[in-house]
């Protein structure tokens, strides 16, 4: 999506707001906030911005309630944002697919057969699907915020110690798109306690990881007290 500006704010929220109103003109601000996953006050702020920009008009309905309608300009803006969102999404998945396939080939060339991923989400799902077309098996995905769930068909675990309970693996592929560099540095710092050297932590090119940063050992949610064993 394009970068937010002071005038429009986050374009993804604007797109969600316009879409919700198009589907249900009688939607309440509370329901709108819930659908968008934002605070009620923020939903109200975005509504007022859209009204000021002429994207939405407000009408009154019985029982002193309000109805929201998209203006022609609002429909045009929704179409524009939808097209931009689909373009960005398509480009991301195409790049992710290519990067993951290339990285998995490199892992196979190094003799790796089993890997763990670090970070659940869209990139992890692409990596799991790409692995299904390669010689590499993904044993689990490490993500403390989603532990207990599944990524495609792969279990999500909380930390490296739990990951190793799923069997030995040769390395970790970073798939965290929220804070990739920080997570990478944490893996480099905590990996040796689990038999993982720095060379055993790799990442797709699209994450833009730098190996020149100096990781600072900190309390790491993905690295519980060490269970010493080699991942090789």
C-alpha positions as CSV (number, residue, x, y, z in Angstrom):
1,X,0.0,0.0,0.0
2,X,1.2,3.6,-0.5
3,X,2.7,5.4,2.5
4,X,0.2,7.2,4.8
5,X,-0.1,10.9,4.8
6,X,-1.4,13.4,7.3
7,X,-4.4,14.0,5.1
8,X,-5.5,10.4,4.4
9,X,-3.8,8.4,7.1
10,X,-3.3,4.6,6.7
11,X,-4.6,3.7,3.2
12,X,-5.4,0.1,4.3
13,X,-7.7,1.4,7.1
14,X,-9.3,3.8,4.6
15,X,-9.9,0.9,2.1
16,X,-11.4,-1.2,4.9
17,X,-13.6,1.6,6.0
18,X,-14.9,2.3,2.5
19,X,-15.5,-1.4,1.8
20,X,-17.4,-1.9,5.1
21,X,-19.6,1.1,4.4
22,X,-20.3,0.0,0.9
23,X,-21.5,-3.3,2.2
24,X,-23.6,-1.9,5.1
25,X,-24.5,1.8,5.1
26,X,-26.2,1.3,8.6
27,X,-23.0,0.0,10.2
28,X,-22.2,1.5,13.6
29,X,-18.9,3.1,14.4
30,X,-18.4,0.5,17.1
31,X,-18.9,-2.4,14.6
32,X,-16.7,-0.6,12.1
33,X,-13.9,-0.3,14.7
34,X,-14.2,-4.0,15.5
35,X,-14.1,-5.0,11.8
36,X,-11.0,-2.9,11.2
37,X,-9.3,-3.9,14.5
38,X,-8.8,-0.3,15.6
39,X,-10.0,1.8,18.6
40,X,-13.4,3.4,18.4
41,X,-11.9,6.9,18.6
42,X,-9.6,6.1,15.6
43,X,-12.5,4.8,13.6
44,X,-14.4,8.0,14.3
45,X,-11.4,10.0,13.3
46,X,-11.1,8.2,9.9
47,X,-14.8,8.6,9.3
48,X,-14.5,12.4,9.8
49,X,-11.5,12.5,7.5
50,X,-13.4,10.7,4.8
51,X,-16.3,13.0,5.2
52,X,-14.1,16.1,4.9
53,X,-12.5,14.6,1.7
54,X,-15.9,14.0,0.2
55,X,-15.6,10.3,0.1
56,X,-18.5,9.6,2.5
57,X,-21.8,11.4,3.1
58,X,-23.9,11.0,6.3
59,X,-27.6,10.6,6.3
60,X,-30.1,10.1,9.2
61,X,-32.2,7.0,9.5
62,X,-35.1,6.2,12.0
63,X,-34.4,6.0,15.7
64,X,-31.9,8.9,15.5
65,X,-29.2,6.8,14.0
66,X,-26.9,7.6,11.2
67,X,-26.2,6.0,7.8
68,X,-23.0,6.3,5.8
69,X,-22.9,6.3,2.0
70,X,-20.0,6.4,-0.4
71,X,-20.0,9.3,-2.8
72,X,-19.0,8.9,-6.4
73,X,-15.6,10.2,-5.3
74,X,-15.6,7.5,-2.5
75,X,-16.3,4.8,-5.0
76,X,-13.5,6.0,-7.2
77,X,-11.1,6.1,-4.2
78,X,-12.1,2.6,-3.1
79,X,-11.4,1.3,-6.6
80,X,-8.0,3.0,-6.7
81,X,-7.0,1.7,-3.3
82,X,-8.2,-1.8,-4.1
83,X,-6.1,-1.8,-7.3
84,X,-3.0,-0.6,-5.5
85,X,-3.5,-3.2,-2.7
86,X,-3.9,-6.1,-5.2
87,X,-0.8,-4.9,-7.1
88,X,1.3,-4.8,-3.9
89,X,0.0,-8.1,-2.7
90,X,0.7,-9.8,-6.0
91,X,4.2,-8.4,-6.2
92,X,4.9,-9.5,-2.6
93,X,3.8,-13.1,-3.2
94,X,5.6,-13.3,-6.5
95,X,8.8,-12.0,-5.0
96,X,8.3,-14.2,-1.9
97,X,7.7,-17.3,-4.0
98,X,10.9,-16.7,-6.0
99,X,13.1,-15.8,-3.0
100,X,11.9,-18.9,-1.0
101,X,12.4,-21.3,-3.9
102,X,15.9,-19.9,-4.5
103,X,16.8,-20.1,-0.8
104,X,15.5,-23.6,-0.4
105,X,17.6,-24.7,-3.4
106,X,20.6,-23.2,-1.7
107,X,19.8,-25.1,1.5
108,X,19.5,-28.3,-0.4
109,X,22.9,-27.7,-2.0
110,X,24.4,-27.3,1.5
111,X,23.0,-30.8,2.3
112,X,20.1,-29.5,4.5
113,X,17.0,-31.7,4.6
114,X,15.0,-30.3,7.5
115,X,14.5,-26.7,8.6
116,X,12.5,-24.6,11.0
117,X,11.0,-21.3,10.1
118,X,11.0,-18.3,12.4
119,X,7.9,-16.1,12.2
120,X,4.4,-17.1,11.2
121,X,2.4,-15.2,8.6
122,X,2.2,-14.8,4.8
123,X,5.9,-15.3,4.1
124,X,6.0,-18.5,6.3
125,X,3.0,-19.9,4.3
126,X,4.8,-19.2,1.0
127,X,7.9,-20.9,2.4
128,X,6.0,-24.0,3.5
129,X,4.3,-24.3,0.1
130,X,7.6,-23.8,-1.7
131,X,9.2,-26.5,0.5
132,X,6.5,-28.9,-0.6
133,X,8.0,-28.6,-4.1
134,X,11.6,-29.1,-2.9
135,X,13.7,-31.7,-1.0
136,X,13.5,-29.7,2.2
137,X,11.1,-30.5,5.0
138,X,9.8,-27.8,7.3
139,X,9.5,-29.3,10.8
140,X,7.8,-26.3,12.5
141,X,7.4,-22.6,12.6
142,X,8.7,-20.6,15.7
143,X,6.4,-17.8,16.7
144,X,5.6,-17.2,20.4
145,X,2.6,-15.1,19.6
146,X,0.9,-17.9,17.6
147,X,2.2,-21.0,19.4
148,X,-0.2,-23.9,19.4
149,X,-1.6,-23.1,15.9
150,X,-0.6,-24.2,12.5
151,X,0.9,-22.6,9.5
152,X,-0.6,-24.4,6.5
153,X,0.1,-28.0,7.7
154,X,3.1,-27.2,10.0
155,X,2.8,-26.8,13.8
156,X,3.7,-23.4,15.3
157,X,5.8,-23.5,18.5
158,X,6.9,-20.9,21.0
159,X,10.7,-21.2,21.0
160,X,13.8,-23.0,19.8
161,X,13.7,-25.5,22.6
162,X,10.2,-26.6,21.7
163,X,11.2,-26.6,18.0
164,X,13.9,-29.2,18.7
165,X,11.4,-31.5,20.2
166,X,10.1,-32.0,16.7
167,X,13.4,-33.5,15.7
168,X,16.8,-32.3,14.6
169,X,16.9,-29.7,11.9
170,X,19.8,-28.3,9.9
171,X,19.0,-24.6,10.1
172,X,16.4,-21.9,10.6
173,X,14.9,-19.8,7.8
174,X,13.7,-16.4,8.9
175,X,10.2,-15.6,7.8
176,X,9.3,-12.8,10.3
177,X,8.0,-9.8,8.3
178,X,7.2,-7.6,11.4
179,X,10.7,-7.1,12.8
180,X,13.0,-9.2,10.7
181,X,16.3,-7.7,11.6
182,X,15.7,-7.8,15.3
183,X,14.5,-11.4,15.1
184,X,17.5,-12.4,13.0
185,X,19.9,-10.8,15.5
186,X,18.1,-12.7,18.3
187,X,18.5,-16.0,16.4
188,X,22.2,-15.3,15.8
189,X,22.7,-14.5,19.5
190,X,20.7,-17.4,21.0
191,X,21.4,-20.1,18.3
192,X,24.7,-21.4,19.6
193,X,23.0,-22.6,22.8
194,X,21.0,-24.9,20.5
195,X,23.8,-26.0,18.3
196,X,22.9,-23.4,15.6
197,X,25.9,-21.5,14.2
198,X,25.4,-18.1,12.5
199,X,25.7,-19.9,9.2
200,X,22.6,-22.0,10.1
201,X,20.4,-19.0,10.1
202,X,19.3,-17.8,6.7
203,X,16.7,-15.4,5.2
204,X,15.0,-14.6,1.9
205,X,16.5,-11.6,0.1
206,X,13.3,-9.6,0.3
207,X,13.7,-9.2,4.1
208,X,16.9,-7.1,3.5
209,X,18.7,-8.7,6.4
210,X,22.2,-7.4,7.3
211,X,24.7,-9.7,8.9
212,X,26.8,-6.8,10.0
213,X,24.7,-5.8,13.0
214,X,26.0,-6.8,16.4
215,X,23.3,-8.7,18.3
216,X,23.0,-8.0,22.0
217,X,22.1,-11.0,24.1
218,X,18.7,-10.2,25.7
219,X,15.8,-12.2,27.2
220,X,14.5,-13.8,24.0
221,X,11.0,-15.1,23.7
222,X,12.1,-17.6,21.0
223,X,15.0,-18.9,23.1
224,X,14.0,-20.5,26.4
225,X,16.7,-22.0,28.6
226,X,19.0,-24.0,26.4
227,X,18.5,-27.7,25.7
228,X,21.9,-28.5,24.4
229,X,21.9,-30.6,21.2
230,X,23.1,-30.2,17.7
231,X,20.7,-29.2,15.0
232,X,23.0,-30.6,12.4
